[in-house]
Amino acid sequence: MASDAVFSDEPTRLRNIIVRLFGGQADAFAPPTAFDHGRVELIAGADAQDDCAVFRLSGDLELVVGSDYVRGPKFRLYEMGHLNEYDLGYYLVVANVSDIAAMGARPIGVLSVVRYPPNMSDAVFSHVMTGIRDACASFGCLNIGGDIGSAERLILSASALGVCPPGRSLLRAGARPGDAVCLTAPTGLAGAAMAYSRAGIRDAEIESSYLDAMLASWRRPTARVAEGVILSSSGAVTSCQDTSDGLKATLESIAAASGVGITVEERSVPIPEAVGAVASRVGADPLALVMGDSVDFELVFTVPEPAVAPLTDLLDFHRIGLVTEERSVALLRSDGNLTALPGQAWRHAPEDPGTARRETNDGQGRG
């Protein structure tokens, strides 16, 4: 560590870094548009240095709020040098804003909790906060405050806030038999990056052709905000959830919440070229990487079949299956056989309370 590194206390970092990065928020805030029923204004943001941010909500709106913690320096890819502190800050925002997107809402602000170890310099702390600021800007919202302070290691948590018109928030429950099951974009890149890094191998073709794209799914993930707003505005979506716990876990969650089953068609599931290349190299099932605990922040949604074609005029997506009455989640293989979905689904808690949880998802720490 450089000998001239600066290590300020919390009030100094608040004054010299937070206010500098997030100054003028009330004037910079862009109220969500296209709402006939309400308006949102930011009265006090992070730069005000008050205990809380203040929004003025007028009219008829639904407020959507969610929170996520991420594992900070315990990311395996961070430990391997593939991610830096800026990337961690950026990822924190996406993990939270993705939940807002899955509800069909427009994000209006993010509250971040950044706890840092004594050996973190002002420059590195600023790097984390800049990643948070830039990610918020990418999704049309602001980091409006939260908490900073010392801890035994870097700890990152946040809460995101969003708004949508009344009655338009999207829930996991609501899928009906006969609905089409759709996916905004292919999954598996984040999982493939992890599978490749865990294998401890070097492959020239993968590293020249695919590695950057796979790592980008961790460094600059995308929350599907625009897609979520379109799905909400359509009035046709019966259920929706993001794939932050993996595609398999998402499908199982929607089915359980809706009291239905889902049949996924193997031939309809998109497999990115990079995922296929990694699967072949490490001896894995490409469908297991696509379905498993890959943190891709895509949206899975269900709509009645007649609504599928009109939606294709508004956004790109993949129709991957069908909601069924029978309460099972299965894969319809190309040979006509039904099997269980491949891949390891993320679990928030161990099935046996006496055993330790297997932490398969290296992105978000849950529970």
PLY file of the C-alpha trace (Angstrom):
ply
format ascii 1.0
element vertex 367
property float x
property float y
property float z
element edge 366
property int vertex1
property int vertex2
end_header
0.00 0.00 0.00
1.33 3.44 -0.92
2.94 5.31 1.97
1.04 8.49 1.09
-2.39 6.83 1.28
-4.94 8.80 3.31
-7.10 7.17 5.99
-9.78 9.64 7.16
-12.38 9.18 9.84
-16.08 8.82 9.04
-17.06 12.53 9.31
-14.17 13.51 7.08
-15.05 10.90 4.46
-18.65 12.06 4.58
-17.62 15.66 4.04
-14.81 15.16 1.53
-16.00 12.14 -0.45
-19.74 11.60 -0.07
-20.74 15.24 -0.45
-18.34 15.65 -3.37
-19.65 12.58 -5.21
-23.33 13.13 -4.47
-23.68 16.90 -4.28
-26.67 18.78 -5.71
-29.00 15.82 -5.67
-32.27 17.69 -5.22
-31.58 19.70 -8.37
-30.25 16.69 -10.27
-33.18 14.38 -9.47
-35.24 13.57 -12.55
-38.82 12.70 -11.52
-40.19 9.55 -13.15
-42.26 10.46 -16.17
-45.28 8.99 -17.92
-47.28 8.66 -14.74
-50.84 9.94 -14.96
-51.55 9.35 -11.28
-48.69 10.92 -9.35
-45.38 12.72 -9.07
-42.15 12.12 -7.14
-39.80 14.88 -5.96
-36.54 14.57 -4.01
-36.53 17.06 -1.14
-33.31 15.99 0.63
-30.67 13.58 -0.64
-27.27 12.31 0.50
-25.65 15.71 0.10
-27.98 17.23 2.72
-26.25 15.08 5.40
-29.54 14.62 7.27
-30.39 11.35 8.99
-32.80 10.39 6.19
-33.53 11.23 2.59
-36.91 12.80 1.89
-39.18 12.24 -1.10
-42.45 14.03 -1.70
-44.96 11.68 -3.30
-48.14 13.19 -4.66
-51.07 11.51 -6.32
-51.76 7.79 -6.66
-48.59 5.68 -6.76
-47.36 2.34 -5.44
-44.04 2.48 -3.56
-41.84 -0.57 -4.15
-38.98 -1.23 -1.70
-36.37 -4.00 -1.58
-33.05 -4.77 0.14
-30.05 -6.94 -0.70
-26.70 -7.64 0.88
-23.72 -8.69 -1.24
-20.60 -10.44 -0.07
-18.06 -7.69 -0.71
-14.50 -9.05 -0.67
-15.84 -12.60 -0.27
-16.67 -12.67 -3.99
-14.49 -15.45 -5.36
-13.81 -13.43 -8.51
-12.74 -10.44 -6.39
-10.35 -12.66 -4.46
-8.93 -13.86 -7.79
-8.35 -10.29 -8.98
-11.08 -10.25 -11.65
-13.17 -7.62 -9.82
-12.13 -4.43 -8.05
-13.80 -2.23 -5.45
-15.54 -0.13 -8.10
-17.08 -3.31 -9.52
-18.34 -4.32 -6.07
-20.06 -0.97 -5.60
-21.61 -1.19 -9.06
-22.80 -4.74 -8.43
-24.43 -3.74 -5.14
-26.70 -1.29 -6.92
-27.65 -3.70 -9.70
-28.54 -6.45 -7.21
-31.01 -4.07 -5.58
-32.35 -2.26 -8.63
-32.98 -5.61 -10.34
-35.56 -6.40 -7.67
-37.29 -3.09 -8.41
-37.23 -3.92 -12.12
-38.79 -7.32 -11.47
-41.72 -5.54 -9.82
-42.26 -3.41 -12.92
-41.32 -0.20 -11.10
-39.06 2.73 -11.94
-36.22 3.13 -9.42
-36.13 6.51 -7.66
-33.31 5.98 -5.18
-30.85 3.63 -3.50
-29.80 3.69 0.17
-26.39 2.08 0.60
-24.61 0.70 3.66
-20.84 0.68 3.21
-18.80 -0.55 6.17
-15.05 -0.65 5.63
-11.98 -2.04 7.43
-9.39 0.24 9.08
-6.86 -0.47 6.34
-9.11 0.82 3.55
-7.73 4.12 2.28
-9.82 7.11 1.27
-8.98 6.38 -2.37
-10.31 2.81 -2.24
-13.40 3.92 -0.30
-14.02 6.56 -2.96
-13.66 3.84 -5.60
-16.49 1.84 -3.97
-18.74 4.88 -3.70
-18.04 5.92 -7.28
-19.15 2.49 -8.49
-22.36 2.94 -6.50
-22.92 6.41 -7.92
-22.25 5.39 -11.53
-24.50 2.33 -11.34
-27.34 4.45 -9.96
-26.88 6.87 -12.85
-27.04 3.97 -15.32
-30.53 3.11 -14.10
-31.92 6.60 -13.71
-31.82 6.95 -9.95
-29.60 8.41 -7.22
-27.74 7.09 -4.19
-29.74 9.18 -1.72
-27.92 8.20 1.47
-27.56 5.28 3.86
-24.71 4.60 6.25
-20.93 4.51 6.25
-18.58 3.47 9.03
-15.89 1.03 10.09
-16.12 -2.75 10.35
-13.84 -5.78 10.37
-14.03 -6.01 6.55
-15.83 -4.41 3.64
-19.58 -4.98 4.08
-22.03 -3.90 1.40
-25.80 -3.73 1.68
-28.46 -1.52 0.16
-32.15 -0.82 -0.22
-33.76 0.33 -3.45
-36.96 2.30 -3.84
-39.20 2.49 -6.89
-42.64 3.61 -7.94
-45.26 2.38 -10.36
-48.86 3.24 -11.21
-51.53 1.81 -8.92
-52.25 -1.85 -9.52
-49.25 -2.32 -11.83
-46.64 -3.83 -9.50
-45.65 -7.29 -10.71
-45.72 -10.19 -8.23
-44.43 -13.76 -8.25
-47.92 -15.10 -7.60
-50.46 -14.95 -10.38
-49.25 -17.32 -13.09
-52.14 -19.31 -14.55
-52.26 -22.64 -16.39
-51.88 -22.01 -20.09
-49.67 -18.94 -19.66
-46.44 -18.74 -21.63
-43.22 -18.62 -19.61
-40.77 -16.07 -20.97
-37.20 -14.92 -20.33
-35.79 -11.50 -21.22
-32.34 -12.76 -22.31
-30.15 -15.88 -22.02
-28.80 -16.85 -18.61
-25.64 -18.71 -17.64
-22.78 -16.30 -18.36
-22.19 -15.50 -14.69
-22.36 -19.19 -13.81
-19.99 -20.07 -16.61
-17.49 -17.50 -15.33
-17.63 -19.14 -11.91
-17.37 -22.66 -13.32
-14.34 -21.71 -15.36
-12.59 -19.96 -12.46
-13.31 -22.84 -10.06
-11.88 -25.36 -12.50
-8.43 -23.82 -12.16
-7.60 -24.31 -15.81
-6.37 -22.07 -18.62
-7.92 -22.31 -22.07
-6.62 -19.99 -24.77
-9.81 -20.03 -26.85
-12.09 -19.33 -23.89
-9.87 -16.56 -22.60
-9.54 -14.87 -25.99
-13.13 -15.26 -27.17
-15.40 -15.48 -24.13
-13.79 -14.55 -20.83
-14.34 -10.78 -21.10
-18.04 -11.23 -21.80
-18.42 -13.66 -18.91
-16.61 -11.36 -16.48
-18.69 -8.41 -17.70
-21.75 -10.19 -16.29
-20.15 -9.60 -12.86
-18.38 -6.29 -13.48
-21.23 -4.51 -15.29
-24.42 -6.52 -14.82
-27.66 -5.04 -16.08
-30.92 -4.60 -14.21
-33.80 -4.92 -16.68
-35.55 -1.71 -15.65
-36.86 -0.72 -19.09
-38.13 -4.24 -19.70
-39.86 -4.34 -16.32
-41.65 -1.05 -17.00
-42.83 -2.33 -20.39
-44.11 -5.54 -18.81
-45.92 -3.59 -16.12
-47.41 -1.13 -18.60
-48.69 -3.94 -20.82
-51.19 -5.02 -18.18
-50.82 -8.58 -19.49
-48.13 -10.03 -17.22
-49.44 -12.44 -14.60
-46.18 -12.99 -12.66
-42.57 -11.85 -12.76
-39.29 -12.38 -10.90
-35.62 -11.77 -11.61
-33.10 -14.60 -11.96
-30.66 -13.39 -9.30
-30.98 -16.79 -7.59
-30.67 -18.62 -10.90
-33.19 -19.58 -13.57
-34.14 -22.88 -11.93
-34.80 -21.28 -8.54
-36.83 -18.53 -10.19
-39.06 -20.94 -12.07
-39.59 -22.98 -8.92
-40.40 -19.85 -6.93
-43.00 -18.57 -9.41
-44.62 -22.00 -9.59
-44.79 -22.34 -5.80
-46.11 -18.81 -5.25
-48.74 -19.24 -7.96
-49.80 -22.77 -7.01
-49.07 -24.09 -10.50
-46.50 -26.11 -12.40
-44.13 -25.12 -15.19
-42.85 -27.16 -18.11
-39.70 -25.78 -19.71
-38.99 -26.80 -23.30
-35.37 -27.82 -23.76
-35.30 -26.73 -27.41
-36.50 -23.22 -26.43
-33.90 -22.49 -23.76
-31.15 -20.26 -25.20
-27.59 -21.37 -24.46
-24.95 -18.66 -24.99
-21.94 -19.76 -27.02
-19.62 -18.95 -24.11
-21.62 -21.20 -21.80
-21.39 -24.07 -24.25
-17.64 -23.59 -24.60
-17.06 -23.57 -20.84
-19.35 -26.54 -20.28
-17.44 -28.55 -22.85
-14.09 -27.60 -21.33
-14.97 -28.36 -17.69
-17.19 -31.37 -18.40
-20.46 -29.79 -17.33
-23.99 -29.89 -18.72
-24.56 -26.52 -20.47
-28.21 -26.61 -19.41
-27.08 -27.00 -15.79
-25.03 -23.80 -16.11
-27.96 -21.97 -17.71
-30.48 -23.22 -15.14
-28.28 -23.28 -12.04
-27.26 -20.60 -9.56
-25.98 -18.17 -12.19
-26.58 -14.56 -11.14
-27.74 -12.99 -14.41
-30.46 -10.49 -13.33
-32.76 -11.39 -16.20
-36.55 -11.38 -15.81
-38.78 -14.43 -16.00
-42.42 -13.55 -16.61
-45.65 -15.26 -17.51
-48.35 -13.98 -19.87
-51.43 -15.46 -21.53
-50.57 -16.90 -24.93
-52.54 -14.24 -26.86
-50.35 -11.53 -25.27
-47.04 -13.03 -26.44
-47.16 -11.69 -30.00
-48.09 -8.10 -29.05
-45.25 -8.04 -26.50
-42.71 -9.02 -29.17
-43.35 -5.65 -30.79
-42.23 -3.93 -27.57
-39.21 -5.94 -26.38
-37.04 -8.94 -27.18
-37.48 -12.09 -25.12
-37.50 -15.88 -25.31
-40.58 -18.02 -24.81
-39.19 -21.01 -22.91
-42.16 -22.93 -21.55
-45.72 -23.24 -20.37
-47.56 -22.94 -17.06
-49.39 -26.16 -16.19
-52.04 -27.26 -13.71
-49.91 -30.11 -12.38
-47.73 -28.68 -9.61
-44.33 -29.77 -10.81
-41.49 -27.94 -12.51
-39.99 -30.08 -15.24
-37.94 -30.02 -18.42
-39.47 -31.35 -21.63
-36.50 -32.93 -23.34
-36.08 -32.93 -27.10
-36.85 -36.66 -27.12
-40.24 -36.05 -25.48
-39.29 -37.19 -21.98
-39.97 -35.11 -18.88
-37.10 -34.76 -16.41
-36.21 -32.59 -13.45
-34.60 -29.24 -14.25
-30.80 -29.64 -14.28
-28.49 -27.46 -12.23
-28.03 -26.53 -8.60
-30.70 -24.08 -7.46
-29.74 -21.43 -4.93
-31.10 -22.13 -1.47
-31.49 -19.46 1.21
-31.25 -22.00 4.02
-30.19 -25.64 4.37
-32.93 -28.24 4.03
-31.49 -29.93 7.10
-31.07 -27.32 9.88
-28.21 -29.40 11.27
-26.06 -28.99 8.16
-24.19 -25.95 6.92
-25.58 -24.12 3.91
-23.74 -24.78 0.68
-22.87 -21.32 -0.62
-23.13 -21.92 -4.34
-23.99 -18.36 -5.32
-20.86 -16.20 -5.07
-22.72 -12.94 -5.67
-25.37 -12.27 -3.09
-25.10 -13.37 0.50
-28.52 -14.42 1.75
-29.36 -15.19 5.33
0 1
1 2
2 3
3 4
4 5
5 6
6 7
7 8
8 9
9 10
10 11
11 12
12 13
13 14
14 15
15 16
16 17
17 18
18 19
19 20
20 21
21 22
22 23
23 24
24 25
25 26
26 27
27 28
28 29
29 30
30 31
31 32
32 33
33 34
34 35
35 36
36 37
37 38
38 39
39 40
40 41
41 42
42 43
43 44
44 45
45 46
46 47
47 48
48 49
49 50
50 51
51 52
52 53
53 54
54 55
55 56
56 57
57 58
58 59
59 60
60 61
61 62
62 63
63 64
64 65
65 66
66 67
67 68
68 69
69 70
70 71
71 72
72 73
73 74
74 75
75 76
76 77
77 78
78 79
79 80
80 81
81 82
82 83
83 84
84 85
85 86
86 87
87 88
88 89
89 90
90 91
91 92
92 93
93 94
94 95
95 96
96 97
97 98
98 99
99 100
100 101
101 102
102 103
103 104
104 105
105 106
106 107
107 108
108 109
109 110
110 111
111 112
112 113
113 114
114 115
115 116
116 117
117 118
118 119
119 120
120 121
121 122
122 123
123 124
124 125
125 126
126 127
127 128
128 129
129 130
130 131
131 132
132 133
133 134
134 135
135 136
136 137
137 138
138 139
139 140
140 141
141 142
142 143
143 144
144 145
145 146
146 147
147 148
148 149
149 150
150 151
151 152
152 153
153 154
154 155
155 156
156 157
157 158
158 159
159 160
160 161
161 162
162 163
163 164
164 165
165 166
166 167
167 168
168 169
169 170
170 171
171 172
172 173
173 174
174 175
175 176
176 177
177 178
178 179
179 180
180 181
181 182
182 183
183 184
184 185
185 186
186 187
187 188
188 189
189 190
190 191
191 192
192 193
193 194
194 195
195 196
196 197
197 198
198 199
199 200
200 201
201 202
202 203
203 204
204 205
205 206
206 207
207 208
208 209
209 210
210 211
211 212
212 213
213 214
214 215
215 216
216 217
217 218
218 219
219 220
220 221
221 222
222 223
223 224
224 225
225 226
226 227
227 228
228 229
229 230
230 231
231 232
232 233
233 234
234 235
235 236
236 237
237 238
238 239
239 240
240 241
241 242
242 243
243 244
244 245
245 246
246 247
247 248
248 249
249 250
250 251
251 252
252 253
253 254
254 255
255 256
256 257
257 258
258 259
259 260
260 261
261 262
262 263
263 264
264 265
265 266
266 267
267 268
268 269
269 270
270 271
271 272
272 273
273 274
274 275
275 276
276 277
277 278
278 279
279 280
280 281
281 282
282 283
283 284
284 285
285 286
286 287
287 288
288 289
289 290
290 291
291 292
292 293
293 294
294 295
295 296
296 297
297 298
298 299
299 300
300 301
301 302
302 303
303 304
304 305
305 306
306 307
307 308
308 309
309 310
310 311
311 312
312 313
313 314
314 315
315 316
316 317
317 318
318 319
319 320
320 321
321 322
322 323
323 324
324 325
325 326
326 327
327 328
328 329
329 330
330 331
331 332
332 333
333 334
334 335
335 336
336 337
337 338
338 339
339 340
340 341
341 342
342 343
343 344
344 345
345 346
346 347
347 348
348 349
349 350
350 351
351 352
352 353
353 354
354 355
355 356
356 357
357 358
358 359
359 360
360 361
361 362
362 363
363 364
364 365
365 366
